[in-house]
Amino acid sequence: MTFIEIGHWTLMQPAAQKVRTAVFVEEQGIAPEDEWDADDATALHAVLFDTHGQPLGNARLLQPSTNVAKVGRMAVLKEARGRGYGARLLQALLLQARHRGHREVHLSAQRTAEQFYVAHGFVAVGEPFDEVGIAHVKMRLMLKSLNIVT
């Protein structure tokens, strides 16, 4: 049994940092100074916990413009992957974006995760690019045609 909590950085920081440090800094080798940014303070954070309250995954939702939301920093601990946790986190943030009245959701996907996002209705926009030494691609989802299960 798992559950998702959604909140602001002041509440979610310890759990989100634990997951992001394990995945992005330790596993993927991203420099800590590249992982943490000012967007954390204004983002809405979703963290997935196990029954013991241990964080297993997280993602954040930004609002770069009135009609557009941006998903970022999505990660699931290596030992917890393949159980649908990423899909649950993504759906939770897409639901939040819809409640906020956003029409589109953007993200920058690591190329290794591109098919995961395609399976959720995202389409690649533009050419691949490098970010912190990892190949990424910009992706977009139009919310008006999205069916979200609540």
Stockholm file with secondary structure:
# STOCKHOLM 1.0

chainA/1-150         MTFIEIGHWTLMQPAAQKVRTAVFVEEQGIAPEDEWDADDATALHAVLFDTHGQPLGNARLLQPSTNVAKVGRMAVLKEARGRGYGARLLQALLLQARHRGHREVHLSAQRTAEQFYVAHGFVAVGEPFDEVGIAHVKMRLMLKSLNIVT
#=GR chainA/1-150 SS CEEEEEEEHHHHHHHHHHHHIIIIIIITCCCHHHHCCTHHHHSEEEEEEETTSCEEEEEEEEEEETTEEEEEEEEECGGGTTSSHHHHHHHHHHHHHHHTTCSEEEEEEEGGGHHHHHTTTCEEEEEEEEETTEEEEEEEEEGGGCCCCC
#=GC SS_cons         CEEEEEEEHHHHHHHHHHHHIIIIIIITCCCHHHHCCTHHHHSEEEEEEETTSCEEEEEEEEEEETTEEEEEEEEECGGGTTSSHHHHHHHHHHHHHHHTTCSEEEEEEEGGGHHHHHTTTCEEEEEEEEETTEEEEEEEEEGGGCCCCC
//
